[in-house]
Amino acid sequence: MINKRLLIKNLLAHNDESSFYDKKRKIDLSHKEGKAKFLKHICALSNSNPKNNSYIVIGVEDETNEIRGVDFFDDSKLQNLVNAYLTNPPLIMYENVAFPNLPKDKVVGLVTIRPNNKITSLRKNIWKYWGGSIFLRDGSISMPKDFDIEIKDVNSTIVKAIENKAKNNIQHTLDAVIDFINHRHKDLNSHYQVFKEQFVVCWAGITKKIKDKTYYSRVDIELINEQVRLFYSALDEVQITFSEDNFIITEYVQLGINKQHQFYPLEEVVITFNENGSYTIKSTLLFKPPRFNKKTLYHIFNANNALLQKLKTQAPLTVNEKKDIVNLPETYLLCYLNSFSEAKTKLQELKPILKTNYPETYKKHKEALRILRKVRYN
């Protein structure tokens, strides 16, 4: 079993970017350009490594190799994007890897690209790349290549050696459990559960009991063996259940207008542990967008737009307008979910303003975009 934190350290220590490994400060999948560049790298790494895994490490400074981290990214539908745009798409997995020196809300992203021994190409046009384009790694650069390329396996020995050095052991596991419970989350209720005598899952959060069910907020869930963070949220409510074989995370989001809010189930993630030392993760979207009166939403949408314009021009705000800023991400999201298509664009325009001037509301903005992304991919 590979410890993903050790794997990232070994990749960073091995050498600079190569034909089996790339690193990024961040990726942006909210725009066509960001999606296109991400797909280009997936395509190139897949073609350059027909018989071994390839990796993209996200959250690392290119020049210095400094680990800076990125936001937790739980988009389980990323494979859908790859399948939609690539011919012979490889299987990919995005994992959030915890590092002790990073803030609680930051991780290092690790994209693993499985070998498929086929030529992968763009299925259709995206940004400035043409459908049918084929990419290969030329050192640290993903370059377009001719159609008559020959797949060569030159990295299997190196990649196998790096992965072997990242194998987990009992000391790593015990140290990580103790660190999770006694240090990282000493102010929260923490728990652990062992599955199949080899997998350890830890979770922590603020507990709340409603009837016979327990819910968690400020939740952090980690698969200790691989140092992979399975879930992190400072805002949402989560229900956790488990059996002999399964660990189940059901996420709820709180949405509403004015003071009338409800919790809506968003997604269920089932992790199934097998006797042979493997596990699978299956996610199911449960979300059914709440519906509101159109006239009420028109009023809210127009008021939001007026407030957004004031923020963009730095015009003076009234006391009530200052209070309304905190609701902008949520109400724009609700407008979009109720067929106000322009609300998505407004959310994007709002992002740099909140990021610079309203950090707490910016957290809500990131949550709104996360929900929007999940719904859109489904």
C-alpha positions, 0 to 999 in steps of 0.5 A: 500500500502506497503512502501518498505523502511519501510518494509526493516527497519521492517524486519531488526529490527524484528530479525535475518534471519528466515524461512521467511526472508533472507539477503545478502550483494550481489548476483551474477547471472553471474556464475552458483554458484551464480545462484544456491545459489539464486535458493536454497534460493528461493526454501527454502523460498517458501517451508517454507512459503506456505501462506505468502510472504517471503523476501530476502534483498540485500545490508546489512552486515550480522553481523552488519545489516549495509545498504551498498547498491548494484547497481541498478538491473533492470533484469525484466527477473529474473522470467524466471530464476526461471521458468527454474530451479524450479518445481512449481516456485513461483512468485517473484519480484525484486525491487530497494529501495532507501535509503536517506543515500546511494549514488545516484547509490546505492539501497537496493534490495528487493526480494518478494517471493509470496506463492504458497502452493506447494512443490518447487524443483529444476527441473534440476542440477545446480552447486553442487545441483541435480535436484529434490532437495527440500530445507527448511529453518532451522532457517537462513539456507536453507537446503536440505530435504527429499521428504516427507516433510510436509508444515507448516504455522508458520509465517503468523501472524508475516509477516502480522504484519510486513507488516501492520507496513510498510503501507504507509501514506500521510506524507510519500508520501509528504515527499518523493516527496519533498525530490526527487525534492528539495534535491536529484535532485535539479540540474536536471529537476524534474517532478511528475505525480499522477495516479488514485488519489493514485499513485505518480511517480517522475522522473528527468534527463537532458532533450534533445528535438529532433523534437517533442520528449523529451529524458532524460539522467542521469535518476532517476524514482521512484514510491514514494508510495512504495519507489521503484526505477523504473529506474536509469542510468547515461549513457542511453537515456530514453523517458517517456510518460504517459496517464491516466492509463499508465506510459511508459519508453522506454530505448535507448542505444548508440552503435557503432564503432569509432565515428559512434554511434547510439541510439538503442531502448533496452526495453519498460516498461509499468506500468499500474495503476488500479482503485482498488489500484493495478498496473502491470509492463510489459517489452518488449525487443525491442533490435535488435543488430547492425551488423558490417563488420566481418573483422572489428570486427575481427580486433577489437576483436584481438586488444582488446585481446592484450590490455586485456593481457597487462592489466592483466600482467601490461605491459606498455601501449602506449598513444593510448592503454590508450585511447582504454581502455574506449571502451573495454566494448562496443566493446567486447559487440558488438563482442559478439552480432555479434557471437564472443562467446569468447567475453563474457568470455573476458568481465568477465576477464576484470571486476576486472581490470576495477573495481580496476583501471578504475572506470569510464570505469567500469560503462560502463562495468556494462552497457554492462553486463546489456544489455548482460543479458537482451538479453540472458534471451530473 
